[in-house]
Amino acid sequence: MKTLYISDLDGTLLNSNAELSPYTIETINGLIEKGMEFTIATARTAATVTHILAPLNLSVPVILMNGVIQYNIQQKEYLNTFYLSRETAEVILNTARQYGLTGFLYRIKDNRLETYYEELTNNGMTEYYTERKVKFNKVFTQVENLLTAAGDHSIYYAMLDKYEALLPAYEVYRNLPGVATAFYQDNYNKEGMWFLEVFSLHGTKYNAAMSLRQSLGYDRVVCFGDNLNDLPMFKASDTACAVGNAKEEVKAAANHVIKCNTEDGVARWLSENFEKDNKR
């Protein structure tokens, strides 16, 4: 039985320093050598994922930006990208402005990801920007008005703020035709910031997992997650595992609750279950 294993990154496969532990690297690479087919589904972009995943010998395309794109790490190629129409992007940006919000607008053009922002309005945004710019050399372009950057190549809009500040915009977006949302707490910010991310209705972790399953001929999908944006992926999987540090809603939706991310929960579960899992 051909099985695909898909893991979220932050709060799931990565430790509290947003890194792969030596044990996780050794274990997953060892299982890949034995035939395990493994990939990642994350809200992150290729700019950070390529660096983080460099120690892993991945051959299956990774799922990025909550399913909006798939990415071939070896060939550095974006696959199955779902764009927002110009009109929809403008509605998304105008709604944010109506509620005093701003964020990061992502576009893909000519196989290149572009990231735009107007200003950094809180510590959460500043931390997000600084970590990616300093640690991963990610390029951000500041503009006076994001509407000037929105166009036919927009794929994603991400805001980072307090739950209460984002909630009114979320209520609008969740009823907006043609879009999907991911609304979940930041794993790292100590002020309790939340992400609100808006993208094409076709670009979800559910659809991306189903796409890989069908295009590459998998009989089963086993997934691992911790946060609310992993719930769509759980619905696309035959077996869903929540790490011990996962949100209660995620644990409730899982078939198994495994060890925490800081205890190498995903790698340890795979080490214990991969071979017997594939004798079915």
N, C-alpha and C positions, 0 to 999 in steps of 0.2 A: 504494500500500500504506500503510495507516494504522498509524503507529508511535507507541508511547508510550515516552518516555525517562524513566527513574526513577533518581535519584541518592540515595545515602546523604548525610548531612550531615557529621558530625564525622569528620575524618581523610580525607574524600573530596572533598566540594565546598567545605568551609570550610578556611581556612588555619590556621596554628598558633595564631592568636589567636581561633579559633572564629568567624571573620567571613568574609563574602563579599568577595573582592577586587574592586576597581573593574573589572578586566579581565573577571572572571567575570560580574559584573552586566551590563556592557555587551554581552558576547558572547551570553549566554543571552537577554536581552531582545531583542536584534537577531534572533536565530534564531526566537524566539516570534513576532515580527512577520512572519517569513517563513513561518509555519505550523507550527513545531515544537510538539509537545504534550509538555510537560515537567512532572514533579512530583518530590516528595521522599518518601523512606521512611526514617524515623529512629526512634530510641528516645526522642527528646525528646517533650515535651508541647506543646500549643498555646501555653502561656504563654511559652515561649522561642522557639518556631518562628515565631510571628506577628511578633515583633520582628526576628528574624534574616532572615526572608524578605521583609520589607516592600519592599525595593528591586526584587524580581522581580515581573513581571507574570504571575503564575500563575493559570490558570483551572481546571485539573484538581485535584480533591481531593487533599490530601496524606495520606500514610500515617504515623501517629504511633504511638509506644509499641510499636515492632516489629510493627505490624499489628493491634493490638487495636482501634484506632479509625481511621476516616478522618475528615477534617476539611475543611469548606468554609471557606477563609480569608475569602472575600468576605462570606459570610453569617454567619460565626462560629458555625457549626452542626456538632455532632458527628454523624457518620454511621456506620452499621454497627458499633455498639459491641458488643463481646463481654464479657459479665459472667461473673464467677466465682460459683458458688453459695455461699451462706452456709457450708455445710458444708465445701466445698473451701477457702474462704478461711481457715477456722479451722484446718484441717489444715496449710495452708501456714505460718500464723503460729506454730502450736505446734511445728512441725518446726524453724523458725528458732530459737525459744526453747530447744529441746532442745539445740541446738549452740552456744548462747551468742551468737546473732546477732540483729540487729535492722535495720530498714530503713525505707523509706518506702512507705506504703500509699496507693494512689490509688483514688478513687471518682468516678463521674460520676452526678450526680443533677440533674434539671431543667436539662439542657444546661450544667451547671457542673462543672468539675473540682475535686475536693477532695483535698488531700494531708495525710496524718497521719504523725507520727513520735513515738517515745517519748523518745529521747535521741540525741545525736551521739557515737558511741563511738570514732571514729578521725578522723584528719586528712582522709581521703578523703571521709567523710560531711560533715565540716565545710566542706570546699571546695565540694562539690556544693551544699549548702544555701546557703552564703554567696553564691556566684556567682549562683544563681537568684533569691535574695531581693533582693540589692543591684542587680544589673544588670537584672533583668527584673521586679522587683516581684512575684515569685511568692509566694503566700500559703501558709504551712505552719501546721498546727495541731498543737500538742504535746498528747499525751494520756498518761495514766499507763499504759494498757494498750491496745495496738492492737486487741485482741479486742473492745473496746467500740465501736470504729469500724467494724469489719468487719460487713458486712451484705449485703443483696441488690444493692447498687450497687457493690461492689468489682470492680475490673477488673485490678489490677496490683500486684505487690509487688516492690520493687527494693532489693537490698542491695549494699553497697560495702565490700569488705574484701580481705584477702590471699587469694590463690588457695587456699592450704592450709586456711584457715579456712572458706572457702565450699564446698570440695569435698564434704565429707560430706553437707551439705544438698542439694547438686546431685544426688548419687547417689540420694537419696530422691525428689526432685522429678521427675527424668527418668523414673521408673517410676510416677509418680502418675497414675492415670486422669484424663483430661479436662483436663490442663494441658500447656503447652509451656514451655520455658525458653530463655533467652538467657544464655550464660556467656562473657564476653569481657573483655579488658583495657581499662581506662580509657585513652583517648587522651591525657589531659592530666596525670594524677597522676604525680608524679615518684617515688613510692614503689612503683610497680608494682601498684597496686590493681586489682581485678577487679570487674566488675558481675555479679551473679546476679539475673536477673529472671524472675519466674514469672507466667503469665497463661493465659488460656483456650487450649485446643488449637486452637480455630478462629481465634484472633487472631494470625496469624503474617505475616511479610512475604510469604511464599509465597502464602497465601490472599488477602491484601490486593491483591497484584499481579494475581492471577488474577481477583479480583472486578472491578477496574478494567478489565482487559482485556475481560472478558465484557460488563459492563454498558455500557461506552462503545464497544464494537465495534472494538477494536484488532486488527490482523492480526499485529503483531509487538510485542515488548517488548525494549528494550535497557536494561540496568541498569549501575550503577557502584557499587562498594563497596570497603571496605578491611578490615573486621573480621569475626569469626566469625559475628556476628548477621546478616551480609549473605548468608550462604550459602543460606538458604532462598529469598531473592529471586532468587539466581542460577538456582535450579532452575525458577523460573517464567518465565525470560527466554529469548528466542531467542539473544541475544548478551549476554554478561556481560563487563564490563571491570573489572579490578582496577587501582587506582592503584599507582604504583611503591612507595609506602610501606606497602602492604597486607601482612597476615600471609601467610606462605608458603602456608598451606592455602587462602587466598582466591585467591592468584595461580595455584595449581595447578588451581583450579576454573574459572578464567576463560578466555574465548576470546582476550582481548587483555590485555596489561599495558601501561598507559599512563603518562604522566608523573605525578609525585607531586602530592599536594594542594597543596603549597607552590609548585608550578610551574603552577597552574591546569590540572591534567591533564584534568579533565572538560570544562571549557570549550574547551580547545585541541582535544581529540578531536572534540567536537561541531562546532567551527568547520571542521575538516578533513574531517569525514565526513558531516555532516547532509545536504547537498544530494545528494551522490552516493549516499548510503545510501537516499534516497527516490526515486531514479530506477529502482529495481529493478522 
